[in-house]
Amino acid sequence: MKEITGATKLFGILADPIHHVKTPQRMNEHFARIGYDGVLVPLHVRADELASTLAGLRNLRNLGGLIVTVPHKTAVMDLCDEASDVARKIGAANVLRREPDGRLTAHMLDGEGFVRGLRSTGNELAGKTAYLAGAGGAANAIGFALVQAGVASLTIANRTAAKAEDLKARILDLFPQARIHIGTPDPSGHEVVVNATSLGMKEGDPLPMDVSRLEATQLVCEVIMQPENTALLQAARQRGCKVQYGAPMLACQIELMAEFLGVGAK
Ligand code: NDP
């Protein structure tokens, strides 16, 4: 990191809890790599203090923007001034850019990060059949991004079926030509299989899908970064599938967030 001076641009990540977030190290490494005079710091904010925190932060004239994570991704939508189409349809954002006049513009990059992560490992999505386990925050973003990336069809499977139906309806609102189905825990018959549930983070978690139905021709993708080698990925490898770890999604989001925040070499 460059020496912090009065000219250094300030960025923050809003989260609760905060201790586990990896974005400060990654973004500050990115700033150093491109020679940018900026610093990103962790900001521990409780949900009931988010509105007052944002009201104050938007007055900071050297603030470039904010990264937003659990549990604030949905709540920031009511507290920002503008939002991208995708963020509005998903109803959640993970980055806020501070405009020179103090307005905050929201965008959601989880899904684009996932797609760019796949491309970074040589996997294209256009024309492929995709299976998505989950209908929470990450799954919403990834569902929109898969359709935007041109998948031939998307099957959504979630424990709470109503949330899968709701996600389907909102994707169809933005992309009326998309082919979207509601699925079961059986991922067979799809070329790309994605776990976007939180299952696999904790030891003893149930598997997010029926792994006995995985096929050797499938690419099986994980959003979970810790542990790196989830039970799903272990089972997928045993069945001969190609696998995609959760880490490239975050690595690519760092680049995308920097682009959105207008961070360039200085
Ligand atoms: P949410 O809480 O919004 O969604 C959780 C999802 O998991 C829901 O679909 C939920 O189903 C499902 N789920 C949870 N428990 C169970 C269970 N016992 N049985 C079946 N389904 C279950 O979480 P997020 O979408 O925000 O996060 C999901 C994961 O994505 C996390 O591990 C997070 O760390 C990761 N992530 C990774 C990123 C990266 O860059 N690699 C970026 C963002 C997130 P239901 O709707 O029925 O409750």
py3Dmol code that shows the C-alpha trace and the ligand (Angstrom):
import py3Dmol

protein = """\
ATOM      1  CA  MET A   1       0.000   0.000   0.000  1.00  0.00           C
ATOM      2  CA  LYS A   2       1.185   3.526  -0.750  1.00  0.00           C
ATOM      3  CA  GLU A   3       1.708   5.845   2.222  1.00  0.00           C
ATOM      4  CA  ILE A   4      -1.632   7.322   3.329  1.00  0.00           C
ATOM      5  CA  THR A   5      -1.647  11.080   2.821  1.00  0.00           C
ATOM      6  CA  GLY A   6      -4.257  13.821   2.642  1.00  0.00           C
ATOM      7  CA  ALA A   7      -4.701  12.969  -1.046  1.00  0.00           C
ATOM      8  CA  THR A   8      -5.549   9.300  -0.465  1.00  0.00           C
ATOM      9  CA  LYS A   9      -9.032   8.277  -1.631  1.00  0.00           C
ATOM     10  CA  LEU A  10     -11.055   6.466   1.028  1.00  0.00           C
ATOM     11  CA  PHE A  11     -13.230   3.366   0.559  1.00  0.00           C
ATOM     12  CA  GLY A  12     -14.977   1.165   3.131  1.00  0.00           C
ATOM     13  CA  ILE A  13     -16.709  -2.166   3.463  1.00  0.00           C
ATOM     14  CA  LEU A  14     -19.879  -2.237   5.574  1.00  0.00           C
ATOM     15  CA  ALA A  15     -20.588  -5.524   7.360  1.00  0.00           C
ATOM     16  CA  ASP A  16     -21.771  -7.110  10.599  1.00  0.00           C
ATOM     17  CA  PRO A  17     -19.884  -9.195  11.669  1.00  0.00           C
ATOM     18  CA  ILE A  18     -16.756  -7.740  10.104  1.00  0.00           C
ATOM     19  CA  HIS A  19     -13.809  -9.842  11.321  1.00  0.00           C
ATOM     20  CA  HIS A  20     -14.066 -12.464   8.536  1.00  0.00           C
ATOM     21  CA  VAL A  21     -14.222 -10.125   5.522  1.00  0.00           C
ATOM     22  CA  LYS A  22     -11.432 -10.625   2.994  1.00  0.00           C
ATOM     23  CA  THR A  23     -12.159  -7.643   0.764  1.00  0.00           C
ATOM     24  CA  PRO A  24      -9.847  -5.118   2.535  1.00  0.00           C
ATOM     25  CA  GLN A  25      -6.705  -7.218   1.935  1.00  0.00           C
ATOM     26  CA  ARG A  26      -7.745  -8.034  -1.632  1.00  0.00           C
ATOM     27  CA  MET A  27      -8.739  -4.492  -2.616  1.00  0.00           C
ATOM     28  CA  ASN A  28      -5.688  -2.893  -0.989  1.00  0.00           C
ATOM     29  CA  GLU A  29      -3.470  -5.396  -2.845  1.00  0.00           C
ATOM     30  CA  HIS A  30      -5.284  -4.398  -6.037  1.00  0.00           C
ATOM     31  CA  PHE A  31      -4.689  -0.680  -5.325  1.00  0.00           C
ATOM     32  CA  ALA A  32      -0.976  -1.401  -4.744  1.00  0.00           C
ATOM     33  CA  ARG A  33      -0.728  -3.513  -7.916  1.00  0.00           C
ATOM     34  CA  ILE A  34      -2.121  -0.739 -10.116  1.00  0.00           C
ATOM     35  CA  GLY A  35      -0.388   2.061  -8.180  1.00  0.00           C
ATOM     36  CA  TYR A  36      -3.663   3.680  -7.060  1.00  0.00           C
ATOM     37  CA  ASP A  37      -3.611   6.112  -4.131  1.00  0.00           C
ATOM     38  CA  GLY A  38      -6.526   4.650  -2.183  1.00  0.00           C
ATOM     39  CA  VAL A  39      -7.276   2.632   0.927  1.00  0.00           C
ATOM     40  CA  LEU A  40     -10.217   0.393   1.813  1.00  0.00           C
ATOM     41  CA  VAL A  41     -11.024  -0.057   5.496  1.00  0.00           C
ATOM     42  CA  PRO A  42     -13.460  -2.369   7.349  1.00  0.00           C
ATOM     43  CA  LEU A  43     -16.479  -0.525   8.810  1.00  0.00           C
ATOM     44  CA  HIS A  44     -18.415  -2.490  11.424  1.00  0.00           C
ATOM     45  CA  VAL A  45     -22.016  -1.283  11.216  1.00  0.00           C
ATOM     46  CA  ARG A  46     -25.108  -2.779  12.829  1.00  0.00           C
ATOM     47  CA  ALA A  47     -28.280  -3.069  10.768  1.00  0.00           C
ATOM     48  CA  ASP A  48     -30.149  -0.556  12.942  1.00  0.00           C
ATOM     49  CA  GLU A  49     -27.362   2.002  12.453  1.00  0.00           C
ATOM     50  CA  LEU A  50     -26.966   1.617   8.688  1.00  0.00           C
ATOM     51  CA  ALA A  51     -29.164   4.586   7.721  1.00  0.00           C
ATOM     52  CA  SER A  52     -27.438   7.044  10.043  1.00  0.00           C
ATOM     53  CA  THR A  53     -24.001   5.715   9.037  1.00  0.00           C
ATOM     54  CA  LEU A  54     -24.705   6.216   5.323  1.00  0.00           C
ATOM     55  CA  ALA A  55     -26.175   9.654   5.952  1.00  0.00           C
ATOM     56  CA  GLY A  56     -22.869  10.671   7.541  1.00  0.00           C
ATOM     57  CA  LEU A  57     -20.537   8.841   5.158  1.00  0.00           C
ATOM     58  CA  ARG A  58     -22.020  10.462   2.063  1.00  0.00           C
ATOM     59  CA  ASN A  59     -20.722  13.817   3.385  1.00  0.00           C
ATOM     60  CA  LEU A  60     -17.118  12.603   3.315  1.00  0.00           C
ATOM     61  CA  ARG A  61     -15.726  14.405   0.290  1.00  0.00           C
ATOM     62  CA  ASN A  62     -12.751  12.065  -0.071  1.00  0.00           C
ATOM     63  CA  LEU A  63     -14.936   8.938  -0.008  1.00  0.00           C
ATOM     64  CA  GLY A  64     -14.835   7.030  -3.321  1.00  0.00           C
ATOM     65  CA  GLY A  65     -17.436   4.458  -2.408  1.00  0.00           C
ATOM     66  CA  LEU A  66     -18.499   1.573  -0.231  1.00  0.00           C
ATOM     67  CA  ILE A  67     -18.623  -2.172  -0.568  1.00  0.00           C
ATOM     68  CA  VAL A  68     -21.619  -3.733   1.117  1.00  0.00           C
ATOM     69  CA  THR A  69     -21.967  -7.232   2.485  1.00  0.00           C
ATOM     70  CA  VAL A  70     -24.041  -9.294   4.931  1.00  0.00           C
ATOM     71  CA  PRO A  71     -26.496  -8.189   6.322  1.00  0.00           C
ATOM     72  CA  HIS A  72     -26.779  -4.863   4.491  1.00  0.00           C
ATOM     73  CA  LYS A  73     -27.114  -5.799   0.795  1.00  0.00           C
ATOM     74  CA  THR A  74     -30.914  -5.424   0.693  1.00  0.00           C
ATOM     75  CA  ALA A  75     -31.264  -2.537   3.133  1.00  0.00           C
ATOM     76  CA  VAL A  76     -28.924  -0.231   1.167  1.00  0.00           C
ATOM     77  CA  MET A  77     -31.386  -0.209  -1.724  1.00  0.00           C
ATOM     78  CA  ASP A  78     -33.718   2.086   0.217  1.00  0.00           C
ATOM     79  CA  LEU A  79     -30.842   4.309   1.284  1.00  0.00           C
ATOM     80  CA  CYS A  80     -29.148   4.983  -2.059  1.00  0.00           C
ATOM     81  CA  ASP A  81     -30.145   7.588  -4.667  1.00  0.00           C
ATOM     82  CA  GLU A  82     -29.768   5.575  -7.869  1.00  0.00           C
ATOM     83  CA  ALA A  83     -29.384   1.914  -8.748  1.00  0.00           C
ATOM     84  CA  SER A  84     -28.538  -0.177 -11.809  1.00  0.00           C
ATOM     85  CA  ASP A  85     -31.333  -2.192 -13.483  1.00  0.00           C
ATOM     86  CA  VAL A  86     -29.906  -5.445 -12.155  1.00  0.00           C
ATOM     87  CA  ALA A  87     -29.591  -4.171  -8.576  1.00  0.00           C
ATOM     88  CA  ARG A  88     -33.190  -2.910  -8.750  1.00  0.00           C
ATOM     89  CA  LYS A  89     -34.557  -6.215 -10.056  1.00  0.00           C
ATOM     90  CA  ILE A  90     -32.552  -8.231  -7.524  1.00  0.00           C
ATOM     91  CA  GLY A  91     -33.456  -5.783  -4.776  1.00  0.00           C
ATOM     92  CA  ALA A  92     -29.901  -5.823  -3.422  1.00  0.00           C
ATOM     93  CA  ALA A  93     -26.537  -4.157  -4.022  1.00  0.00           C
ATOM     94  CA  ASN A  94     -22.977  -4.906  -2.997  1.00  0.00           C
ATOM     95  CA  VAL A  95     -21.268  -1.698  -4.061  1.00  0.00           C
ATOM     96  CA  LEU A  96     -22.144   1.998  -3.723  1.00  0.00           C
ATOM     97  CA  ARG A  97     -20.305   4.696  -5.648  1.00  0.00           C
ATOM     98  CA  ARG A  98     -20.210   8.167  -4.111  1.00  0.00           C
ATOM     99  CA  GLU A  99     -20.812  10.734  -6.828  1.00  0.00           C
ATOM    100  CA  PRO A 100     -19.066  14.147  -6.488  1.00  0.00           C
ATOM    101  CA  ASP A 101     -22.309  15.722  -5.158  1.00  0.00           C
ATOM    102  CA  GLY A 102     -22.690  13.068  -2.438  1.00  0.00           C
ATOM    103  CA  ARG A 103     -25.336  10.947  -4.168  1.00  0.00           C
ATOM    104  CA  LEU A 104     -24.895   7.195  -3.831  1.00  0.00           C
ATOM    105  CA  THR A 105     -25.285   4.916  -6.873  1.00  0.00           C
ATOM    106  CA  ALA A 106     -25.831   1.219  -6.150  1.00  0.00           C
ATOM    107  CA  HIS A 107     -24.841  -1.793  -8.225  1.00  0.00           C
ATOM    108  CA  MET A 108     -24.743  -5.562  -7.707  1.00  0.00           C
ATOM    109  CA  LEU A 109     -21.641  -7.361  -8.947  1.00  0.00           C
ATOM    110  CA  ASP A 110     -21.922 -10.810  -7.290  1.00  0.00           C
ATOM    111  CA  GLY A 111     -23.327 -12.349 -10.463  1.00  0.00           C
ATOM    112  CA  GLU A 112     -20.976 -10.640 -12.910  1.00  0.00           C
ATOM    113  CA  GLY A 113     -18.090 -11.673 -10.641  1.00  0.00           C
ATOM    114  CA  PHE A 114     -19.229 -15.276 -10.828  1.00  0.00           C
ATOM    115  CA  VAL A 115     -19.455 -15.190 -14.640  1.00  0.00           C
ATOM    116  CA  ARG A 116     -16.103 -13.423 -15.036  1.00  0.00           C
ATOM    117  CA  GLY A 117     -14.611 -15.957 -12.592  1.00  0.00           C
ATOM    118  CA  LEU A 118     -15.749 -18.780 -14.856  1.00  0.00           C
ATOM    119  CA  ARG A 119     -14.339 -17.030 -17.912  1.00  0.00           C
ATOM    120  CA  SER A 120     -11.038 -16.530 -16.080  1.00  0.00           C
ATOM    121  CA  THR A 121     -10.755 -20.311 -15.791  1.00  0.00           C
ATOM    122  CA  GLY A 122     -11.648 -20.822 -19.463  1.00  0.00           C
ATOM    123  CA  ASN A 123     -15.358 -21.644 -19.071  1.00  0.00           C
ATOM    124  CA  GLU A 124     -17.911 -19.953 -21.338  1.00  0.00           C
ATOM    125  CA  LEU A 125     -21.620 -20.049 -20.489  1.00  0.00           C
ATOM    126  CA  ALA A 126     -23.325 -19.025 -23.721  1.00  0.00           C
ATOM    127  CA  GLY A 127     -25.599 -21.795 -25.025  1.00  0.00           C
ATOM    128  CA  LYS A 128     -25.094 -24.025 -21.961  1.00  0.00           C
ATOM    129  CA  THR A 129     -27.831 -25.520 -19.782  1.00  0.00           C
ATOM    130  CA  ALA A 130     -27.455 -24.366 -16.177  1.00  0.00           C
ATOM    131  CA  TYR A 131     -28.686 -25.640 -12.791  1.00  0.00           C
ATOM    132  CA  LEU A 132     -28.718 -23.226  -9.849  1.00  0.00           C
ATOM    133  CA  ALA A 133     -29.151 -24.419  -6.268  1.00  0.00           C
ATOM    134  CA  GLY A 134     -30.415 -21.582  -4.055  1.00  0.00           C
ATOM    135  CA  ALA A 135     -32.594 -18.486  -4.302  1.00  0.00           C
ATOM    136  CA  GLY A 136     -30.959 -16.239  -1.688  1.00  0.00           C
ATOM    137  CA  GLY A 137     -28.822 -13.152  -2.276  1.00  0.00           C
ATOM    138  CA  ALA A 138     -25.932 -14.812  -4.142  1.00  0.00           C
ATOM    139  CA  ALA A 139     -28.278 -17.047  -6.151  1.00  0.00           C
ATOM    140  CA  ASN A 140     -30.375 -14.043  -7.220  1.00  0.00           C
ATOM    141  CA  ALA A 141     -27.322 -12.239  -8.552  1.00  0.00           C
ATOM    142  CA  ILE A 142     -25.962 -15.369 -10.247  1.00  0.00           C
ATOM    143  CA  GLY A 143     -29.353 -16.249 -11.766  1.00  0.00           C
ATOM    144  CA  PHE A 144     -29.578 -12.862 -13.512  1.00  0.00           C
ATOM    145  CA  ALA A 145     -25.934 -13.049 -14.596  1.00  0.00           C
ATOM    146  CA  LEU A 146     -26.281 -16.572 -16.042  1.00  0.00           C
ATOM    147  CA  VAL A 147     -29.205 -15.458 -18.190  1.00  0.00           C
ATOM    148  CA  GLN A 148     -27.374 -12.275 -19.192  1.00  0.00           C
ATOM    149  CA  ALA A 149     -24.372 -14.445 -20.165  1.00  0.00           C
ATOM    150  CA  GLY A 150     -26.635 -16.295 -22.609  1.00  0.00           C
ATOM    151  CA  VAL A 151     -27.311 -19.714 -21.053  1.00  0.00           C
ATOM    152  CA  ALA A 152     -29.712 -21.821 -23.136  1.00  0.00           C
ATOM    153  CA  SER A 153     -31.845 -22.561 -20.065  1.00  0.00           C
ATOM    154  CA  LEU A 154     -31.725 -22.101 -16.313  1.00  0.00           C
ATOM    155  CA  THR A 155     -33.173 -24.474 -13.709  1.00  0.00           C
ATOM    156  CA  ILE A 156     -33.584 -23.014 -10.206  1.00  0.00           C
ATOM    157  CA  ALA A 157     -33.912 -25.348  -7.201  1.00  0.00           C
ATOM    158  CA  ASN A 158     -34.396 -24.045  -3.689  1.00  0.00           C
ATOM    159  CA  ARG A 159     -35.555 -25.440  -0.358  1.00  0.00           C
ATOM    160  CA  THR A 160     -38.212 -22.733  -0.186  1.00  0.00           C
ATOM    161  CA  ALA A 161     -39.904 -23.203  -3.556  1.00  0.00           C
ATOM    162  CA  ALA A 162     -41.717 -19.847  -3.423  1.00  0.00           C
ATOM    163  CA  LYS A 163     -38.365 -18.037  -3.461  1.00  0.00           C
ATOM    164  CA  ALA A 164     -37.314 -19.945  -6.591  1.00  0.00           C
ATOM    165  CA  GLU A 165     -40.623 -18.999  -8.271  1.00  0.00           C
ATOM    166  CA  ASP A 166     -40.128 -15.379  -7.253  1.00  0.00           C
ATOM    167  CA  LEU A 167     -36.592 -15.317  -8.680  1.00  0.00           C
ATOM    168  CA  LYS A 168     -37.853 -16.889 -11.913  1.00  0.00           C
ATOM    169  CA  ALA A 169     -40.548 -14.199 -12.245  1.00  0.00           C
ATOM    170  CA  ARG A 170     -38.113 -11.337 -11.661  1.00  0.00           C
ATOM    171  CA  ILE A 171     -35.578 -12.694 -14.187  1.00  0.00           C
ATOM    172  CA  LEU A 172     -38.381 -13.084 -16.755  1.00  0.00           C
ATOM    173  CA  ASP A 173     -39.402  -9.486 -16.090  1.00  0.00           C
ATOM    174  CA  LEU A 174     -35.990  -8.270 -17.243  1.00  0.00           C
ATOM    175  CA  PHE A 175     -35.296 -11.055 -19.800  1.00  0.00           C
ATOM    176  CA  PRO A 176     -38.725 -12.195 -21.124  1.00  0.00           C
ATOM    177  CA  GLN A 177     -37.157 -14.549 -23.683  1.00  0.00           C
ATOM    178  CA  ALA A 178     -35.227 -16.584 -21.058  1.00  0.00           C
ATOM    179  CA  ARG A 179     -36.023 -20.304 -20.588  1.00  0.00           C
ATOM    180  CA  ILE A 180     -36.344 -20.847 -16.856  1.00  0.00           C
ATOM    181  CA  HIS A 181     -37.562 -23.930 -14.990  1.00  0.00           C
ATOM    182  CA  ILE A 182     -38.103 -24.766 -11.353  1.00  0.00           C
ATOM    183  CA  GLY A 183     -36.057 -27.828 -10.409  1.00  0.00           C
ATOM    184  CA  THR A 184     -35.633 -30.499  -7.777  1.00  0.00           C
ATOM    185  CA  PRO A 185     -32.451 -31.484  -5.907  1.00  0.00           C
ATOM    186  CA  ASP A 186     -31.524 -33.602  -8.979  1.00  0.00           C
ATOM    187  CA  PRO A 187     -28.918 -31.669 -11.058  1.00  0.00           C
ATOM    188  CA  SER A 188     -28.613 -34.263 -13.852  1.00  0.00           C
ATOM    189  CA  GLY A 189     -29.058 -33.189 -17.472  1.00  0.00           C
ATOM    190  CA  HIS A 190     -27.413 -29.764 -17.069  1.00  0.00           C
ATOM    191  CA  GLU A 191     -23.965 -28.785 -18.328  1.00  0.00           C
ATOM    192  CA  VAL A 192     -23.188 -26.257 -15.584  1.00  0.00           C
ATOM    193  CA  VAL A 193     -24.205 -26.877 -11.961  1.00  0.00           C
ATOM    194  CA  VAL A 194     -23.905 -24.097  -9.378  1.00  0.00           C
ATOM    195  CA  ASN A 195     -24.231 -24.216  -5.612  1.00  0.00           C
ATOM    196  CA  ALA A 196     -25.317 -20.737  -4.521  1.00  0.00           C
ATOM    197  CA  THR A 197     -26.743 -21.816  -1.165  1.00  0.00           C
ATOM    198  CA  SER A 198     -24.824 -21.387   2.065  1.00  0.00           C
ATOM    199  CA  LEU A 199     -24.717 -25.176   2.534  1.00  0.00           C
ATOM    200  CA  GLY A 200     -21.127 -26.379   2.831  1.00  0.00           C
ATOM    201  CA  MET A 201     -19.754 -23.574   4.986  1.00  0.00           C
ATOM    202  CA  LYS A 202     -20.224 -25.465   8.237  1.00  0.00           C
ATOM    203  CA  GLU A 203     -19.063 -28.982   8.983  1.00  0.00           C
ATOM    204  CA  GLY A 204     -22.014 -31.364   8.995  1.00  0.00           C
ATOM    205  CA  ASP A 205     -24.113 -29.257   6.601  1.00  0.00           C
ATOM    206  CA  PRO A 206     -26.349 -31.322   4.343  1.00  0.00           C
ATOM    207  CA  LEU A 207     -25.287 -31.393   0.696  1.00  0.00           C
ATOM    208  CA  PRO A 208     -26.999 -28.696  -1.436  1.00  0.00           C
ATOM    209  CA  MET A 209     -28.142 -31.251  -4.064  1.00  0.00           C
ATOM    210  CA  ASP A 210     -28.310 -34.971  -4.805  1.00  0.00           C
ATOM    211  CA  VAL A 211     -24.650 -35.627  -5.671  1.00  0.00           C
ATOM    212  CA  SER A 212     -25.425 -39.192  -6.763  1.00  0.00           C
ATOM    213  CA  ARG A 213     -27.030 -37.596  -9.843  1.00  0.00           C
ATOM    214  CA  LEU A 214     -23.922 -35.629 -10.891  1.00  0.00           C
ATOM    215  CA  GLU A 215     -22.495 -36.587 -14.289  1.00  0.00           C
ATOM    216  CA  ALA A 216     -18.826 -36.657 -15.337  1.00  0.00           C
ATOM    217  CA  THR A 217     -19.498 -34.235 -18.197  1.00  0.00           C
ATOM    218  CA  GLN A 218     -20.709 -31.491 -15.825  1.00  0.00           C
ATOM    219  CA  LEU A 219     -18.889 -28.436 -14.549  1.00  0.00           C
ATOM    220  CA  VAL A 220     -19.754 -28.076 -10.843  1.00  0.00           C
ATOM    221  CA  CYS A 221     -19.301 -24.594  -9.349  1.00  0.00           C
ATOM    222  CA  GLU A 222     -19.207 -23.389  -5.770  1.00  0.00           C
ATOM    223  CA  VAL A 223     -19.755 -19.905  -4.309  1.00  0.00           C
ATOM    224  CA  ILE A 224     -18.409 -20.887  -0.900  1.00  0.00           C
ATOM    225  CA  MET A 225     -14.810 -19.850  -0.373  1.00  0.00           C
ATOM    226  CA  GLN A 226     -14.222 -21.235   3.129  1.00  0.00           C
ATOM    227  CA  PRO A 227     -13.666 -24.194   3.128  1.00  0.00           C
ATOM    228  CA  GLU A 228     -12.186 -24.140  -0.356  1.00  0.00           C
ATOM    229  CA  ASN A 229     -12.855 -27.817  -1.014  1.00  0.00           C
ATOM    230  CA  THR A 230     -16.485 -28.235   0.047  1.00  0.00           C
ATOM    231  CA  ALA A 231     -18.195 -31.608   0.383  1.00  0.00           C
ATOM    232  CA  LEU A 232     -20.007 -30.855  -2.892  1.00  0.00           C
ATOM    233  CA  LEU A 233     -16.766 -30.271  -4.799  1.00  0.00           C
ATOM    234  CA  GLN A 234     -15.212 -33.407  -3.282  1.00  0.00           C
ATOM    235  CA  ALA A 235     -18.206 -35.478  -4.371  1.00  0.00           C
ATOM    236  CA  ALA A 236     -18.191 -33.852  -7.824  1.00  0.00           C
ATOM    237  CA  ARG A 237     -14.518 -34.644  -8.343  1.00  0.00           C
ATOM    238  CA  GLN A 238     -15.095 -38.238  -7.272  1.00  0.00           C
ATOM    239  CA  ARG A 239     -17.758 -38.496  -9.957  1.00  0.00           C
ATOM    240  CA  GLY A 240     -15.330 -37.166 -12.573  1.00  0.00           C
ATOM    241  CA  CYS A 241     -16.790 -33.650 -12.900  1.00  0.00           C
ATOM    242  CA  LYS A 242     -14.738 -30.519 -13.561  1.00  0.00           C
ATOM    243  CA  VAL A 243     -14.986 -28.139 -10.593  1.00  0.00           C
ATOM    244  CA  GLN A 244     -14.878 -24.388 -10.046  1.00  0.00           C
ATOM    245  CA  TYR A 245     -13.913 -23.026  -6.598  1.00  0.00           C
ATOM    246  CA  GLY A 246     -15.561 -20.011  -4.946  1.00  0.00           C
ATOM    247  CA  ALA A 247     -12.401 -17.860  -4.893  1.00  0.00           C
ATOM    248  CA  PRO A 248     -12.309 -16.646  -8.537  1.00  0.00           C
ATOM    249  CA  MET A 249     -15.762 -15.079  -8.024  1.00  0.00           C
ATOM    250  CA  LEU A 250     -14.361 -12.779  -5.335  1.00  0.00           C
ATOM    251  CA  ALA A 251     -11.110 -12.115  -7.207  1.00  0.00           C
ATOM    252  CA  CYS A 252     -13.064 -11.000 -10.271  1.00  0.00           C
ATOM    253  CA  GLN A 253     -15.423  -8.907  -8.181  1.00  0.00           C
ATOM    254  CA  ILE A 254     -12.479  -6.935  -6.852  1.00  0.00           C
ATOM    255  CA  GLU A 255     -11.621  -5.917 -10.437  1.00  0.00           C
ATOM    256  CA  LEU A 256     -15.270  -5.202 -11.281  1.00  0.00           C
ATOM    257  CA  MET A 257     -15.814  -3.159  -8.121  1.00  0.00           C
ATOM    258  CA  ALA A 258     -12.669  -1.140  -8.793  1.00  0.00           C
ATOM    259  CA  GLU A 259     -13.924  -0.454 -12.338  1.00  0.00           C
ATOM    260  CA  PHE A 260     -17.374   0.588 -11.048  1.00  0.00           C
ATOM    261  CA  LEU A 261     -15.831   2.814  -8.385  1.00  0.00           C
ATOM    262  CA  GLY A 262     -13.755   4.563 -11.046  1.00  0.00           C
ATOM    263  CA  VAL A 263     -10.472   3.374  -9.581  1.00  0.00           C
ATOM    264  CA  GLY A 264      -7.655   3.780 -12.078  1.00  0.00           C
ATOM    265  CA  ALA A 265      -3.893   3.904 -11.863  1.00  0.00           C
ATOM    266  CA  LYS A 266      -2.575   7.168 -10.390  1.00  0.00           C
TER     267      LYS A 266
END
"""
ligand_1 = """\
48
NDP
P -28.739 -16.167 1.808
O -28.956 -16.325 3.260
O -29.320 -15.024 1.080
O -29.289 -17.501 1.048
C -28.997 -18.774 1.563
C -29.460 -19.843 0.579
O -29.090 -21.131 1.115
C -30.977 -19.881 0.376
O -31.257 -20.340 -0.928
C -31.409 -20.925 1.422
O -32.618 -21.575 1.123
C -30.282 -21.927 1.314
N -30.149 -22.711 2.548
C -29.644 -22.297 3.728
N -29.731 -23.297 4.638
C -30.307 -24.358 4.006
C -30.635 -25.680 4.404
N -30.402 -26.126 5.648
N -31.196 -26.514 3.481
C -31.438 -26.083 2.214
N -31.141 -24.830 1.778
C -30.569 -23.979 2.667
O -27.148 -16.235 1.617
P -26.272 -15.609 0.421
O -26.953 -15.920 -0.860
O -25.929 -14.203 0.721
O -24.922 -16.445 0.537
C -24.859 -17.794 0.102
C -23.388 -18.190 0.019
O -22.735 -17.455 -1.018
C -22.603 -17.921 1.295
O -21.808 -19.061 1.538
C -21.705 -16.763 0.909
O -20.490 -16.764 1.625
C -21.458 -17.047 -0.558
N -21.018 -15.879 -1.339
C -19.838 -15.968 -2.014
C -19.372 -14.914 -2.766
C -18.061 -15.034 -3.505
O -17.562 -14.006 -4.001
N -17.488 -16.223 -3.645
C -20.142 -13.640 -2.869
C -21.419 -13.681 -2.158
C -21.816 -14.756 -1.404
P -34.028 -20.953 1.654
O -34.371 -19.867 0.677
O -34.960 -22.106 1.602
O -33.781 -20.438 3.038
"""
view = py3Dmol.view(width=600, height=400)
view.addModel(protein, "pdb")
view.setStyle({"model": 0}, {"cartoon": {"style": "trace"}})
view.addModel(ligand_1, "xyz")
view.setStyle({"model": 1}, {"stick": {}})
view.zoomTo()
view.show()
